[in-house]
């Protein structure tokens, strides 16, 4: 919760008119290069958090065969985390492949239909030459056999299509015996080990993406309507106690941008609006849970009768 001060105190202690050029992410200053922006320093320190974190589960019930990764290891999206025992699934695929490749029933049905077509055609020619040469009974019988042969061919074709579908289903079942990463990340925890049973949708490992982090501070209502998506945000880690020697990480400032402004005012106290800021973390210098001081750069309040600035600060 923000500690809400008077407007005079905030103006004296939290607003800095920005006119200096921006330096690099880890430099001493990270102000936008454009003049006409103010730095709103939020009073409350907030914790950095993961943006993407997941308990990666097995899609099928089974017994863990292998876990390829250990805690702290990186994995790319689609990379293999582990496997379940899949011998039966492999045999099922092999069986369905044979059924899908089988063409005997279809060829037999085609041959029977060809014979029936030939008989009907012969009866038609004979009766055209001499009416009554082939009895009505024989004509109806031959036409019936043609209809049956046509239906048998259709049945054989449908059975082949079903066999192909069963093969695809078996392949998908086999595929689901492999546990893969849904996104780039690192392994935080291993819940299951080789030889242990696992239920469908039961977590096997905890995976998180450390390459991008977020923070969700509350902006005082005095400035909430000037905060927009895309504006620059600067954070500075705070670890040591007052009067202690700052750690090297506390001397660095990191830049990100606003990605979300909540449409609802804080329900308790009605003192602020929650926003989300995201930060790239390619070198893993920032850690989730780290307390940070937050500065948001917003356009200055225009003079009375003037138009508000249309430009928006952009993160480098």
Secondary structure as UniProt FT lines:
FT   HELIX           7..13
FT   STRAND          15..18
FT   TURN            25..26
FT   STRAND          37..41
FT   STRAND          46..47
FT   STRAND          49..50
FT   STRAND          53..57
FT   STRAND          62..67
FT   TURN            71..72
FT   STRAND          74..75
FT   TURN            77..78
FT   STRAND          80..84
FT   HELIX           87..101
FT   HELIX           104..129
FT   TURN            131..132
FT   HELIX           136..175
FT   TURN            176..177
FT   STRAND          178..180
FT   STRAND          185..190
FT   TURN            194..195
FT   STRAND          197..198
FT   TURN            200..201
FT   STRAND          203..208
FT   TURN            210..211
FT   STRAND          212..215
FT   STRAND          218..220
FT   HELIX           221..224
FT   TURN            225..226
FT   TURN            229..230
FT   STRAND          232..237
FT   TURN            242..243
FT   HELIX           248..251
FT   STRAND          254..265
FT   TURN            267..269
FT   STRAND          272..280
FT   TURN            282..283
FT   TURN            288..289
FT   STRAND          291..299
FT   TURN            304..305
//
